[in-house]
Amino acid sequence: MFSRWNWVACGFYLVLNICSPEASGGLVQSCGYIIPESPVLALGSNFTALCILNDSCLDFGNIYASQIIWKIKNRLVPKEQYREINRTVSSVTFNDTSSLATPLTCNILADGQIEQNIYGITVTVGLAPEKPKNLSCIVHQVSRFTYVMTCTWNPGRHTFLDTQFRLRYSWPEEVFPDCIPKDVNNSCTITDIQFFVNTEIWVEATNALGKAESDPLVVDPIDIVKPLSPQNVSVSSGVLPTVLKLSWENWISDAVMTLKFNIRYRIVGDAIWIEVPSEDTASPRTSFSVQGLRPYTEYVFSIRCMKEDGMGYWSDWSEEKTGITTEDQPSKGPPIWRIIDKSHSPASWTVHLLWKALKPFEANGVILQYEVTIRDKSSLPSLVKKYNVTSTNHTLQLPEGTYEVTLIARNSVGASPPSVLLIPASNSKAPVKNLRTLPKHDKLWVGWTAPNSYVLKYVIEWCLVSSSSDCIIEWQIALGDVQGIDLKGIKPFRCYLITVYPLYTDGQGSGQSVKAYLKQDRPSKGPTVQTKKVGKAEAVLTWNHLSVEEQNGFIRNYTILYKTIDGNETVVTVDPSKTEYTLSSLTSDTLYTVRMMASTDNGSRTGPDFTFTTQKFGKGEIEAIVVPVCLAFLLIVLLGVLFCFNKRDLIKKHIWPIVPDPSKSNIAQWSPQVPAKHNFNSKDQMYPEGSFTDVSIVEIEADDKKSFSEQDLKPFDLLKKEKSTSEGHSSGIGGSSCMSSPRQSVSDSDEGETTQNTSSTVQYSTVVLNGYRDQTPVQVFSRSESTQPLLDSEERPEDHAGGADSTAHRQQYFRQNGGQDETNTDRPCFERTKQITHANERDLVGFVQLQISGQSSQPLGLGMEKNTQEADLSNALQICTEGQTVRPETVEENPLSVDEMPKSYLPQTVRQGGYMPQ
């Protein structure tokens, strides 16, 4: 066996052997070849190929047919299909050629590793041609004297091979050249033909797998001619308004071929053609009169021709020509109807007469005018009025009654038959029954059931319902034996109001109406919902109906959808006729979202969302709370007022205590000079043991020196000194020792300003002296709870210069400002005294004490009792206040000394356990 290097050398030798040139310059013979060379195979047949090795390849080394492998398009053929015939020949067999592809190659596998191509072939797979079928020929007239024949056939199945078709024809004794199709395989045109000679025609198909011929066609070319259409066609009107005459020229002379014709016509604007009967145009001719046409109507005409005996083909239709018939009188009267308006006055009608323009085939010309005749059948004799109108409507003012309206249309030829309309006083006749509508093929069918009585005709009214404009009425008349019509021009998604009136020979029935849609759609928008009233557990919703343009169909129902923010949605269905609905069982003080949906037969549309919040309290709950509270409050106030009224004295005592007015006090005891000294050591005490005496002592201060002489003012100086002495032991009544506010001191030089101090508050204290058995009582000052002024007073510096006697006696006074305005008529009487005698000094001091005592008879609300002498002193005070001037006589006696100056006291009621201080 060769080594690996030997096989490499062998392969290199094979390549050189294949590619090396011979002396002749060609390629040397290869190591082998394949039989057959480039075969054409029938699809689905068996095929066997042989690969034969040359002897030149065998000389180099051991190469045998067993080493051959087969490939189809670089795809290895299974070895089961191989067969080794001998040492140099190997075959491969294919049971079905449909799996074959090109190229098919023979290869050598040297040493089991190196693959070397020996030879390859191209394999073609296809089908043999089928017999051509349906051979037919037609002779076309190209010009007056030129004809060509075109034959067509069915070539059969696709062969996947190059197949050639030939059209062959011959006479009985002469064969003509074949006609070879160009770019097609199913037709061919012969330009040289002869008439009146039978010609045999057939088709032949040939390819590598075989040949096929069609059945022969024997025909005289004159019998398969398609002539040219007539030319120079013209249309002219005839004598009658229903006739038009056509004229034309033929391309073929009668010597070659006699022709027959076919004429068609239609009204301008129509799509349907009408043909003249063939028997009327079966003979040769060049003109024809078309009858039975409509007057004053424009028509379109066209003509074609063929061989008279029917052999051959019809020519194409000629060019279309138009013509118009002449006028004739209208064939019928215009349809008429009326609309009666009784809104202004029931006794007077506004009658709108309406009629439709006649159709062209009814008008038979141009309508020049309409003649309207009104005959009043309610009165005898009948009143007749005539009107000439050029429009298609007329308005009349007629009194209520029965009228007959006659309408005639006129053109240039004559008048139409009259159209009669009866207008009864009332529509008392029977109406139609079971009025209904049904969409059908883009038309709206309206049907009804006829009344029992004979109906002359029906009037169908309809109008487009709109919310923004009036309903424009259209109408149509149907015969009395019809119980349904199709309304044309109806728009989809729009609502129409349809009314049917039956007309009788002697009156009119009342109209029956129905609304209808040709097509429905879902609404254009949804309803907008709002709240009319919101309560604690209910809410009243309101909305407006959608406009008829927005509905797009019949609203079958409204749907309310509402929910809380986090709750489930609740659905409520509402009747479409309502615009208000109450939601109940709501939660108080809760935000709700509500929306509304309108539904038709073809869908629904939802409106915008709306939110509302229920109230926290229901109707009457706030009143139930507020009214009892207010009543309780009023009751409490009323009880409080009654209580205050019943306890007014007690309340007044605690809130506004009664402060004694010193000016109205009565002096129980008058001590002109020095109060009597009590012997506290004796057994005969003034007051019982353990008693208390509250004494208010008022210091009187006479500052008005202008009104008194020196002699008159001496008693007052003694009082001031006594006060000053007592102030040495304490801060003074009204001072700071009893937590009272400091009082302003006024000197003698301030006498002119005394009138400014009358409004200042005078503080006073109660002197409480306690004694036990034979012990010396201790003087105690108690602050008064009252802040009401008793007497306005000023501290004067000279008052503090009192002697020791005053200090020893421990006297306390409340001072009163005596410097009031001289013009005041209420000032004390002693201020108006000019001269005071010695004998009357004691009376004057007592008089002053009397006035001061009357102003504070009950200080601090302590309930002090009056003395038995109050009555006498009050009389004296009354005399003084009435304006009587006291003028005591002058007594020439020596003035008293300071020690001998009489002292003044204001004794008060003595309570248990007290005593009068001395």
Buried (B, 14 or more C-beta within 10 A) or exposed (E): EEEEEBBBBBBEBBEEBBEEEEEEEEEBEBBBBBBEEEBBBBBEEEBEBBBBBBEBBBEBBEBBBEBBBBBBEEEEBEEEEBEBEEEBBBBBEBEEBEEBEBBBBBBBEBBEEBEBBBBBBEBBBBBBBBBBEEBBBBBBBEEEEEBBBBBBBBBBEEBEBEBEBBBBBEEEEEEBEEBEBEEEBBBBBBEEBEEEEEBBBBBBBBBBBBEBBBEBBEBBBBBBBBBBBBEEBEBEBBEBBBBBBBBBEBBBEEEBBBBBBBBBBBBEEEEEEBEBEEEEBBEBBEEBEBEEBBBBBBBBBBBBBBBBEEBBBBBEBBEBBEBBBBBBBBBBBBBBBBBEEEEEEEEEBBBBBBBBBBEBEBBBBEBEEBBBBBBBBEEEEEEEEEEEBEEBEBEBEBEBBBBBBBBBBBBEBEBBEBBBBBBBEEBEBBBBEEBEBEBEEEBBBBBBEBBEEEBBBBBBBBBBBBEEEEEEBBBBBBEBEBBBBBBEEBEEBBBBBBBBBBBBEEBBBBBBEBEBBBBBBBBBBBBEBBBEEBBBBBBBBEBEBBEBBBBBBBBEEBBBBBBBEEEEEBEBEBEBEEEEBEBEEBEBEBEBBBBBBBBBEBEBBBBEEBEBEBBEBBEEEEEEEEEEEEEEEEEEEEEEEEEEEEEEEEEEEEEEBBBBBBBBBBBBEBBBBBBEEBEBEEEEBBBEEEBBBBBBBBBBBBBBBEBBEEBBBBBBBBBBBBBBBBBBBBBBBBBEBBEBEEBEEBEEEBBEEBBEBBEBEBBBBBBBBBBEEEEEBEBEBEBBEBEBBBBBBBBBEEBBEBBEBBBEBBBBBBBBBBBBEEEEEEBBBBBBBEEBBBEBBBBBBBBBBBBBBBBBBBBBBBEBEBBEBBEEBBEBBEEBBEEEEBEBEEEEEEEBEBEEBBBBBBBBBBBEBBBBBB
